[in-house]
Amino acid sequence: MPGLYGIAAQSDVTDTTRAFTRMRSFIETRDGTARERTLEGGLVCAGVSQPGFVPAHCLGAQQDGVFLWLDGEIYNPEELKSTLRGTAAQTDPELLLALFLAHPGTDWLRRIDGFFAAAICDTKRRRLTLITDRYGLRHVRWTQQAGWFAWASETKAFLDLPGFSPKVSAQAVDDFLRYNYLTAGQTLLEGVRVLPPASLLTLDLRTGKTESRTYWTWDSITGSSRAMGGRDIAEHWGELFVDAVRRRCGTEERVGVTLSGGLDSRAILAAASSLRTPVPAVTFGRKGCADIRIASRVARAAGADHHVFETPSGHWLGAALEGVWATDGELCLADACGNEFLKDLGGMCDACMNGIGGDGIHGGSYLGMRGQPRDPSGDPYGYRGRRYIRQGFRYDESFMRVRMPFYDNALVEFMLTIPDAQRTHSRTYNRILLHNYPAYFSRIPWQKTGVPVSVPWPWSRMFSLSAGAYRRARRMLAAAGVPYDEPRRTIDCSSLMRAGPFQGFFERLLFGTDVLYGDLTGNTAAKNCWDRLVAGQDAGPEVAKYATLEIWLQQAFNKKFLPGFGPNEA
């Protein structure tokens, strides 16, 4: 997997070099490019590795004894260059470094519209600085032990460091099994933390002391759209959204869209199709599922070059296991189906846009989560998107660039000036979409409700609830032995785990003689879920959590199920 990696020690150069080599082995990608540097007489080793489709000049920069490594990209370079006098910066790393050198403090970071993380080593001031983007979508993980400090984009990079004894975090395991994702800054390893969004973490290389600062928060969004009418709001949002998509579509790039039956990817395709045609669009799902049926209608409306990949394929297990490794055990196996097609998608597109943040931020669904069990942090903006939904796209970055227009700064800042009460239940969002893209939304249903968003919310809510009750009743009948196949569902995890040789694989995985998760959780709950699954009940998503945990433990500590795992090993 691509990303940053590095280590800074206070004394032992030999250990530093050995540790850096081990970190590189976990981060480097096949046919990839890397930029590395050894500084401070060998006490600081830093680098970044990216797949081969990322040009080498996009990895780093240096000036006047200051070295920068970049993981990601910036979308508003011309705006940022206007704050500099006569800059010669031509690449994103050069621009970021010029801004760092020209502007003291942190205000300059607030203006960056990007998806990035960076490491900066100032050899004159003897400081190392780690930076995350405004929304923290590019992760940087770090740990500090006696005499050394290490950072990386992947938790796995810390597994084999000299003097570090990796131990699984019981709290992280509990949160994963309960919420399906990790909360706050946790990783599955004790002592390894994820840097928060909009953060600078500075390490004094002389003393080993660290200082953390936050340069932006959601509460810093001010202003109000109360003076604007509904039509003006819709039109202004539409203009901002097209700009957001345009900024994420390089003129020489093949930029596609992962298209589902939801609203968000549909809006992206509509905006992208107004800029260029035909746009490549890709949909994953079971044959006949709602995502495929609805996405096909949307693609026809856009004149898109639509490709459908039916899941699961015969290679889903090996690809899913690679996804567990790539995401450091933070993406549940149940959400990893479709990974086997990413190489094909990368062959079609240089970059792919997805709808993360659309319904959550603009549709207001995160507002409705406050205080619910799925929002243990109390901050769904800060954690649900970046620690759960974002995980689904981490593995994609080994095959193509990933871009998220709904996190465009100007777009987010405008949408959050609309009062919360108007944004809940997608009220404002639905009106905006209908106004800007009626051909895509007035008659084509939303996968979530089964009806178009042109149907008023109370009625669509009633329809959704009644349809949900019907599906639950049918599943109960299925558990009693009455055959039932639900075409709405993209993935039927339970049936997948019961199919053919896979049931035996998962049974051996969870209840064999060398299981590891039992020491952390016991196996009573997992056995109860398994018995329900085998009996025909829809317990697959719960079983998949335990399976994900066990797979990652075996990968991390026993070197099993690593990339290259094949069906014969099942």
C-alpha positions as CSV (number, residue, x, y, z in Angstrom):
1,M,0.0,0.0,0.0
2,P,1.2,3.5,-0.8
3,G,2.1,6.2,1.7
4,L,4.6,7.9,4.1
5,Y,7.0,6.1,6.4
6,G,9.9,7.2,8.5
7,I,11.7,7.0,11.8
8,A,13.7,9.5,13.9
9,A,16.0,8.3,16.6
10,Q,18.1,10.2,19.2
11,S,21.2,8.0,19.2
12,D,21.5,4.6,17.4
13,V,22.0,5.1,13.6
14,T,22.3,1.3,13.0
15,D,18.8,0.7,14.5
16,T,17.4,3.6,12.7
17,T,18.5,2.3,9.3
18,R,17.4,-1.2,10.0
19,A,14.0,0.0,11.2
20,F,13.5,2.1,8.2
21,T,14.3,-0.8,5.9
22,R,11.7,-2.9,7.6
23,M,9.1,-0.1,7.4
24,R,9.8,0.2,3.6
25,S,9.1,-3.5,3.1
26,F,5.5,-3.0,4.3
27,I,4.8,0.2,2.4
28,E,6.5,-0.2,-1.0
29,T,4.3,-1.2,-3.9
30,R,5.0,-3.4,-6.8
31,D,6.2,-1.4,-9.9
32,G,6.0,1.6,-7.6
33,T,8.1,4.8,-7.2
34,A,9.7,6.0,-4.0
35,R,11.5,9.1,-2.7
36,E,13.7,8.7,0.4
37,R,16.3,10.6,2.4
38,T,18.6,10.0,5.3
39,L,19.2,13.1,7.4
40,E,20.7,14.2,10.7
41,G,23.7,12.0,10.3
42,G,21.5,9.0,9.8
43,L,19.3,9.5,12.8
44,V,16.3,10.5,10.6
45,C,15.2,8.4,7.7
46,A,12.0,9.4,5.8
47,G,10.3,8.4,2.6
48,V,7.1,8.1,0.6
49,S,6.2,5.2,-1.8
50,Q,3.5,5.4,-4.5
51,P,2.3,3.1,-7.3
52,G,3.9,3.6,-10.6
53,F,1.1,5.8,-12.0
54,V,2.1,8.6,-9.6
55,P,4.9,10.6,-11.2
56,A,8.1,10.8,-9.2
57,H,8.1,14.6,-9.1
58,C,4.8,14.4,-7.1
59,L,6.4,12.7,-4.2
60,G,8.6,15.3,-2.6
61,A,10.5,18.6,-2.6
62,Q,13.4,20.2,-0.8
63,Q,14.6,23.8,-0.3
64,D,17.2,25.4,2.0
65,G,17.7,22.4,4.2
66,V,14.0,21.6,4.5
67,F,12.7,18.3,3.0
68,L,9.1,17.4,2.3
69,W,7.4,14.1,1.4
70,L,3.8,14.2,0.2
71,D,1.1,11.5,0.1
72,G,-1.8,12.9,-1.9
73,E,-2.7,15.9,-4.0
74,I,-3.9,19.5,-3.9
75,Y,-6.9,20.7,-5.9
76,N,-6.6,24.6,-5.7
77,P,-2.9,25.2,-6.6
78,E,-3.5,28.5,-8.5
79,E,-5.4,30.0,-5.6
80,L,-2.6,29.0,-3.2
81,K,0.1,30.4,-5.5
82,S,-1.6,33.8,-5.4
83,T,-0.6,34.0,-1.7
84,L,3.1,33.7,-2.6
85,R,5.3,36.2,-4.3
86,G,7.0,35.0,-7.4
87,T,6.9,31.3,-6.5
88,A,8.6,28.9,-8.9
89,A,6.6,25.9,-7.5
90,Q,5.4,23.7,-10.3
91,T,4.3,20.6,-8.4
92,D,2.1,20.0,-5.3
93,P,5.1,19.1,-3.1
94,E,7.0,22.2,-4.2
95,L,3.9,24.4,-3.6
96,L,3.3,22.9,-0.1
97,L,6.9,23.4,0.8
98,A,6.8,27.0,-0.4
99,L,3.7,27.7,1.7
100,F,5.3,26.1,4.7
101,L,8.4,28.3,4.4
102,A,6.6,31.5,3.5
103,H,3.8,31.5,6.1
104,P,4.5,31.2,9.8
105,G,1.7,29.7,11.9
106,T,-1.1,27.5,10.6
107,D,-3.5,29.8,8.8
108,W,-2.1,28.9,5.4
109,L,-3.2,25.3,5.9
110,R,-6.9,26.3,6.3
111,R,-6.9,27.4,2.6
112,I,-5.7,24.1,1.1
113,D,-8.3,22.1,-0.7
114,G,-6.7,18.7,-0.9
115,F,-6.5,15.1,0.0
116,F,-3.1,14.7,1.5
117,A,-0.7,14.0,4.3
118,A,2.9,15.3,4.5
119,A,6.1,14.9,6.5
120,I,8.5,17.8,6.7
121,C,12.0,17.8,8.1
122,D,13.7,21.1,8.9
123,T,17.3,20.3,9.4
124,K,18.2,23.9,10.4
125,R,15.6,24.1,13.2
126,R,15.9,20.3,13.8
127,R,12.2,19.7,13.7
128,L,10.0,17.1,12.1
129,T,6.4,18.0,11.3
130,L,3.5,15.7,10.2
131,I,0.5,17.3,8.6
132,T,-3.0,15.9,7.8
133,D,-5.5,17.5,5.5
134,R,-8.5,19.4,6.8
135,Y,-10.8,16.3,7.0
136,G,-8.1,13.8,7.9
137,L,-8.9,11.6,5.0
138,R,-5.3,10.7,4.4
139,H,-4.1,8.9,7.5
140,V,-0.8,9.3,9.3
141,R,-0.1,6.8,12.1
142,W,2.6,7.4,14.7
143,T,4.2,6.0,17.8
144,Q,6.9,7.2,20.2
145,Q,9.0,4.8,22.2
146,A,12.1,5.2,24.4
147,G,14.6,7.0,22.1
148,W,12.7,7.0,18.9
149,F,9.7,8.3,17.0
150,A,8.1,6.6,13.9
151,W,5.4,7.4,11.5
152,A,3.7,5.7,8.6
153,S,0.5,5.7,6.5
154,E,-0.1,2.1,7.4
155,T,-0.3,0.3,10.8
156,K,1.5,-2.7,9.4
157,A,4.7,-0.6,9.0
158,F,5.1,-0.7,12.8
159,L,4.9,-4.5,13.2
160,D,8.6,-5.3,12.9
161,L,10.4,-2.3,14.4
162,P,13.4,-3.0,16.7
163,G,12.5,-2.5,20.3
164,F,8.7,-2.4,19.6
165,S,6.6,-5.3,20.8
166,P,3.3,-5.0,19.0
167,K,0.3,-5.7,21.2
168,V,-3.3,-5.7,20.1
169,S,-5.5,-3.0,21.6
170,A,-8.4,-4.6,23.4
171,Q,-10.4,-1.3,23.2
172,A,-9.9,-1.1,19.4
173,V,-11.1,-4.7,19.1
174,D,-14.2,-4.0,21.2
175,D,-15.0,-0.9,19.1
176,F,-14.6,-2.8,15.8
177,L,-16.9,-5.6,16.9
178,R,-19.4,-3.2,18.3
179,Y,-19.4,-0.3,15.7
180,N,-17.8,-2.0,12.6
181,Y,-15.0,0.6,12.7
182,L,-12.4,2.1,15.0
183,T,-13.1,5.3,16.9
184,A,-11.0,8.4,17.7
185,G,-7.3,7.9,16.9
186,Q,-7.2,4.1,17.6
187,T,-5.5,1.4,15.6
188,L,-5.4,-2.3,16.3
189,L,-2.0,-1.9,17.9
190,E,-1.6,-0.4,21.3
191,G,0.6,2.8,21.2
192,V,0.1,3.4,17.5
193,R,-2.3,6.4,17.0
194,V,-3.9,8.0,13.9
195,L,-3.2,11.7,13.7
196,P,-6.5,13.7,14.0
197,P,-7.9,15.7,11.1
198,A,-6.4,19.2,10.4
199,S,-3.4,18.5,12.6
200,L,0.3,19.3,12.8
201,L,2.4,17.2,15.0
202,T,5.8,18.6,15.6
203,L,8.8,16.6,16.9
204,D,11.8,18.4,18.4
205,L,14.7,16.2,17.1
206,R,16.9,17.4,19.9
207,T,14.7,16.7,22.9
208,G,12.2,14.2,21.5
209,K,9.3,16.3,22.7
210,T,6.1,16.5,20.6
211,E,3.6,19.3,20.2
212,S,0.2,18.9,18.4
213,R,-1.9,21.7,17.0
214,T,-5.3,21.7,15.2
215,Y,-5.5,24.3,12.4
216,W,-9.2,23.9,11.5
217,T,-12.5,22.5,13.0
218,W,-16.0,22.1,11.7
219,D,-17.1,24.7,14.2
220,S,-15.0,27.3,12.4
221,I,-17.4,27.4,9.5
222,T,-19.3,30.6,9.9
223,G,-21.9,32.6,8.0
224,S,-25.5,31.9,7.1
225,S,-27.5,31.3,4.0
226,R,-30.8,32.4,5.6
227,A,-31.0,35.4,3.3
228,M,-31.0,33.2,0.2
229,G,-34.0,31.6,-1.2
230,G,-34.3,27.9,-2.0
231,R,-33.7,28.4,-5.7
232,D,-30.6,30.6,-5.1
233,I,-29.2,28.0,-2.7
234,A,-29.7,25.2,-5.2
235,E,-28.1,27.2,-8.0
236,H,-25.1,28.3,-6.0
237,W,-24.5,24.8,-4.7
238,G,-24.7,23.5,-8.2
239,E,-22.1,25.9,-9.4
240,L,-19.8,25.0,-6.5
241,F,-20.3,21.3,-7.2
242,V,-19.4,21.5,-10.8
243,D,-16.3,23.5,-9.8
244,A,-15.4,20.7,-7.3
245,V,-15.7,18.0,-9.9
246,R,-13.8,20.1,-12.5
247,R,-10.9,20.5,-10.0
248,R,-10.7,16.8,-9.6
249,C,-10.7,16.0,-13.4
250,G,-7.3,16.6,-14.9
251,T,-7.4,17.6,-18.5
252,E,-5.1,14.7,-19.6
253,E,-6.6,12.1,-17.2
254,R,-9.2,9.4,-17.6
255,V,-11.4,10.1,-14.7
256,G,-14.3,7.8,-13.9
257,V,-17.1,7.4,-11.3
258,T,-17.9,4.4,-9.1
259,L,-21.7,4.5,-9.7
260,S,-24.2,2.9,-7.2
261,G,-27.9,3.2,-6.9
262,G,-27.5,6.1,-4.4
263,L,-27.7,9.8,-4.9
264,D,-24.1,10.9,-4.4
265,S,-22.3,9.1,-7.2
266,R,-25.2,9.9,-9.5
267,A,-24.7,13.6,-8.8
268,I,-21.0,13.3,-9.6
269,L,-21.7,11.5,-12.9
270,A,-24.2,14.2,-13.8
271,A,-21.7,17.0,-13.1
272,A,-18.8,15.2,-14.8
273,S,-21.0,14.5,-17.9
274,S,-21.6,18.2,-18.2
275,L,-17.8,18.7,-18.5
276,R,-16.8,15.8,-20.7
277,T,-18.4,12.7,-22.3
278,P,-18.5,9.8,-22.2
279,V,-17.5,9.4,-18.5
280,P,-16.4,5.8,-17.5
281,A,-18.8,4.6,-14.8
282,V,-18.4,1.3,-12.9
283,T,-20.9,-0.6,-10.7
284,F,-20.3,-3.6,-8.5
285,G,-23.1,-5.8,-7.2
286,R,-25.0,-9.0,-7.4
287,K,-26.8,-9.8,-10.6
288,G,-30.2,-8.0,-10.6
289,C,-29.5,-6.0,-7.4
290,A,-30.9,-2.5,-7.0
291,D,-27.5,-0.9,-7.4
292,I,-27.0,-2.4,-10.8
293,R,-30.6,-1.8,-12.0
294,I,-30.7,1.9,-10.9
295,A,-27.1,2.6,-12.0
296,S,-27.8,1.3,-15.5
297,R,-30.7,3.8,-15.8
298,V,-28.5,6.6,-14.6
299,A,-25.7,5.7,-16.9
300,R,-28.1,5.8,-19.9
301,A,-29.3,9.2,-18.9
302,A,-25.7,10.4,-18.8
303,G,-24.5,8.7,-21.9
304,A,-21.8,7.1,-19.8
305,D,-19.5,4.3,-20.7
306,H,-21.0,1.9,-18.1
307,H,-19.2,-1.2,-16.9
308,V,-20.9,-3.7,-14.5
309,F,-18.9,-6.2,-12.4
310,E,-21.1,-8.8,-10.9
311,T,-20.1,-10.0,-7.4
312,P,-19.0,-12.3,-6.1
313,S,-16.5,-13.7,-8.6
314,G,-14.6,-16.9,-8.1
315,H,-11.6,-14.9,-6.9
316,W,-13.4,-12.8,-4.3
317,L,-11.8,-14.5,-1.2
318,G,-8.2,-13.9,-2.1
319,A,-8.9,-10.2,-3.1
320,A,-10.9,-9.7,0.1
321,L,-8.0,-11.0,2.2
322,E,-5.7,-8.6,0.4
323,G,-8.2,-5.8,1.3
324,V,-8.0,-6.8,5.0
325,W,-4.2,-6.5,4.9
326,A,-4.3,-3.3,2.9
327,T,-6.6,-1.6,5.4
328,D,-4.8,-2.9,8.5
329,G,-7.8,-5.0,9.6
330,E,-10.0,-1.9,9.7
331,L,-12.4,-2.8,6.8
332,C,-14.8,-5.6,7.5
333,L,-14.6,-8.6,5.2
334,A,-18.3,-8.1,4.4
335,D,-17.5,-4.7,2.9
336,A,-14.5,-6.0,0.8
337,C,-16.4,-7.8,-2.0
338,G,-15.5,-6.3,-5.4
339,N,-11.8,-5.9,-4.7
340,E,-11.0,-8.5,-7.3
341,F,-12.1,-6.0,-10.0
342,L,-9.9,-3.1,-8.9
343,K,-7.2,-4.0,-11.4
344,D,-9.7,-3.8,-14.2
345,L,-11.0,-0.5,-13.0
346,G,-7.4,0.8,-12.8
347,G,-7.0,-0.2,-16.4
348,M,-10.0,2.0,-17.4
349,C,-9.3,5.0,-15.2
350,D,-6.4,7.1,-14.0
351,A,-8.6,8.4,-11.2
352,C,-12.0,7.6,-9.9
353,M,-14.4,9.8,-8.1
354,N,-16.7,8.5,-5.4
355,G,-19.6,9.9,-3.4
356,I,-18.3,9.7,0.2
357,G,-19.5,12.7,2.2
358,G,-22.6,13.4,0.0
359,D,-25.5,12.0,2.0
360,G,-23.4,12.2,5.2
361,I,-22.5,15.9,5.1
362,H,-24.8,17.5,2.5
363,G,-27.8,15.2,3.0
364,G,-27.5,15.6,6.8
365,S,-27.5,11.9,7.7
366,Y,-24.6,12.4,10.1
367,L,-26.7,14.8,12.0
368,G,-29.2,12.0,12.8
369,M,-26.5,9.8,14.2
370,R,-25.6,12.0,17.1
371,G,-26.1,10.2,20.3
372,Q,-26.7,6.9,18.6
373,P,-24.5,3.8,19.3
374,R,-23.0,4.1,15.8
375,D,-21.6,7.5,16.8
376,P,-19.6,6.7,19.9
377,S,-17.3,9.7,19.3
378,G,-20.0,12.3,19.4
379,D,-18.4,13.7,16.2
380,P,-19.7,11.8,13.1
381,Y,-18.1,14.4,10.7
382,G,-14.7,13.7,12.3
383,Y,-14.8,9.9,12.6
384,R,-17.6,8.0,10.7
385,G,-16.5,9.3,7.3
386,R,-12.8,9.0,7.8
387,R,-12.6,5.8,9.9
388,Y,-15.4,3.8,8.4
389,I,-16.6,4.8,4.9
390,R,-13.2,5.9,3.8
391,Q,-11.8,2.5,4.5
392,G,-13.7,1.1,1.6
393,F,-11.5,3.1,-0.8
394,R,-8.1,2.7,0.8
395,Y,-7.2,-0.5,-1.2
396,D,-8.4,1.3,-4.4
397,E,-5.4,3.6,-4.2
398,S,-3.0,0.8,-5.2
399,F,-4.7,0.9,-8.6
400,M,-5.8,4.5,-9.3
401,R,-6.1,7.9,-7.7
402,V,-9.2,8.3,-5.5
403,R,-11.1,11.7,-5.4
404,M,-14.0,12.9,-3.3
405,P,-15.7,16.0,-4.7
406,F,-18.2,16.2,-1.8
407,Y,-15.3,17.2,0.5
408,D,-14.5,20.2,-1.6
409,N,-13.8,23.1,0.9
410,A,-16.0,25.7,-0.7
411,L,-18.8,23.3,-1.2
412,V,-18.7,22.0,2.4
413,E,-18.4,25.5,3.8
414,F,-21.5,26.7,1.9
415,M,-23.6,23.7,2.7
416,L,-22.9,24.0,6.4
417,T,-24.2,27.6,6.5
418,I,-27.6,26.0,6.0
419,P,-29.3,25.4,9.4
420,D,-29.1,21.8,10.6
421,A,-32.9,21.5,10.7
422,Q,-33.1,22.2,7.0
423,R,-30.4,19.7,6.1
424,T,-31.8,16.7,8.1
425,H,-33.4,13.8,6.2
426,S,-31.9,15.2,2.9
427,R,-34.5,17.8,2.7
428,T,-32.3,20.6,1.2
429,Y,-30.0,18.2,-0.5
430,N,-32.8,16.5,-2.4
431,R,-34.2,19.8,-3.6
432,I,-30.8,20.8,-4.7
433,L,-30.3,17.6,-6.7
434,L,-33.7,17.9,-8.3
435,H,-33.1,21.5,-9.3
436,N,-29.7,20.9,-10.9
437,Y,-30.1,17.5,-12.4
438,P,-33.9,16.7,-12.9
439,A,-33.2,14.1,-15.6
440,Y,-31.2,12.0,-13.0
441,F,-33.4,12.4,-10.0
442,S,-37.1,13.2,-10.7
443,R,-38.0,9.7,-12.0
444,I,-35.1,7.4,-11.2
445,P,-35.5,5.9,-7.7
446,W,-33.1,6.1,-4.8
447,Q,-31.8,2.7,-3.8
448,K,-32.2,3.6,-0.1
449,T,-35.9,4.2,-0.3
450,G,-37.0,2.6,-3.6
451,V,-38.7,5.8,-4.8
452,P,-37.3,9.0,-6.5
453,V,-36.3,11.9,-4.3
454,S,-39.1,13.9,-6.0
455,V,-41.5,12.0,-3.6
456,P,-41.9,14.2,-0.5
457,W,-40.0,13.0,2.5
458,P,-42.9,11.8,4.8
459,W,-44.2,9.6,2.0
460,S,-40.8,8.3,0.9
461,R,-40.1,7.6,4.6
462,M,-43.3,5.6,4.9
463,F,-42.6,3.7,1.8
464,S,-39.0,2.9,3.0
465,L,-40.3,1.7,6.4
466,S,-42.9,-0.5,4.9
467,A,-40.5,-2.0,2.4
468,G,-38.0,-2.6,5.2
469,A,-40.7,-4.4,7.2
470,Y,-41.5,-6.6,4.2
471,R,-37.9,-7.5,3.7
472,R,-37.4,-8.3,7.4
473,A,-40.4,-10.6,7.3
474,R,-39.1,-12.4,4.2
475,R,-35.7,-12.9,5.9
476,M,-37.5,-14.4,8.9
477,L,-39.2,-16.8,6.6
478,A,-35.9,-17.6,5.0
479,A,-34.4,-18.4,8.4
480,A,-37.3,-20.8,8.8
481,G,-36.4,-22.6,5.5
482,V,-38.6,-20.6,3.0
483,P,-36.3,-19.7,0.0
484,Y,-35.9,-16.0,-0.4
485,D,-33.5,-14.0,-2.5
486,E,-33.4,-10.2,-1.9
487,P,-32.5,-8.4,-5.2
488,R,-32.1,-5.1,-3.4
489,R,-29.0,-6.1,-1.6
490,T,-25.6,-5.6,-3.3
491,I,-23.9,-8.3,-1.4
492,D,-25.5,-11.3,0.4
493,C,-22.7,-11.9,2.9
494,S,-24.5,-14.7,4.6
495,S,-25.1,-16.8,1.5
496,L,-21.6,-16.1,0.4
497,M,-20.1,-17.6,3.6
498,R,-22.3,-20.6,3.4
499,A,-21.5,-21.3,-0.3
500,G,-19.4,-24.3,-1.4
501,P,-15.9,-24.5,0.2
502,F,-16.2,-21.1,1.9
503,Q,-18.2,-22.4,4.8
504,G,-15.4,-24.9,5.6
505,F,-12.8,-22.2,5.3
506,F,-14.5,-19.8,7.7
507,E,-15.3,-22.6,10.1
508,R,-11.6,-23.6,10.2
509,L,-10.6,-20.0,10.5
510,L,-12.8,-19.2,13.5
511,F,-12.8,-22.5,15.4
512,G,-9.5,-24.2,14.4
513,T,-6.7,-25.1,16.8
514,D,-4.5,-22.1,16.2
515,V,-7.1,-19.2,16.4
516,L,-5.9,-16.0,17.9
517,Y,-9.0,-13.8,18.4
518,G,-10.3,-16.0,21.2
519,D,-7.6,-14.7,23.5
520,L,-9.1,-11.2,23.0
521,T,-12.8,-11.8,22.8
522,G,-13.5,-15.4,23.7
523,N,-15.3,-17.4,21.1
524,T,-18.8,-17.7,22.6
525,A,-20.3,-14.8,20.7
526,A,-18.6,-15.8,17.5
527,K,-19.9,-19.4,17.9
528,N,-23.5,-18.1,18.5
529,C,-23.3,-16.0,15.3
530,W,-21.9,-18.9,13.4
531,D,-24.6,-21.3,14.5
532,R,-27.2,-18.7,13.4
533,L,-25.5,-18.4,10.0
534,V,-25.3,-22.1,9.4
535,A,-29.0,-22.4,10.4
536,G,-29.8,-20.0,7.5
537,Q,-30.1,-16.8,9.4
538,D,-28.7,-13.5,8.2
539,A,-25.7,-13.5,10.5
540,G,-23.0,-13.1,7.9
541,P,-22.1,-9.4,8.7
542,E,-21.5,-10.3,12.3
543,V,-19.5,-13.4,11.5
544,A,-17.5,-11.3,9.1
545,K,-16.3,-9.1,11.9
546,Y,-14.8,-12.0,13.8
547,A,-13.4,-13.4,10.5
548,T,-11.8,-10.0,9.7
549,L,-10.2,-9.8,13.1
550,E,-8.8,-13.3,12.9
551,I,-7.5,-12.9,9.4
552,W,-5.7,-9.7,10.3
553,L,-4.2,-11.3,13.5
554,Q,-2.9,-14.2,11.4
555,Q,-1.5,-11.8,8.8
556,A,0.2,-9.6,11.3
557,F,1.6,-12.2,13.7
558,N,1.8,-15.5,11.8
559,K,2.4,-14.1,8.3
560,K,-0.6,-16.1,6.9
561,F,-3.2,-15.0,4.4
562,L,-0.9,-12.3,3.0
563,P,-1.3,-11.0,-0.6
564,G,-1.0,-13.8,-3.0
565,F,-3.3,-16.0,-1.0
566,G,-5.1,-18.3,-3.5
567,P,-8.2,-20.4,-3.5
568,N,-6.3,-23.6,-3.1
569,E,-5.3,-22.4,0.4
570,A,-9.0,-22.1,1.4
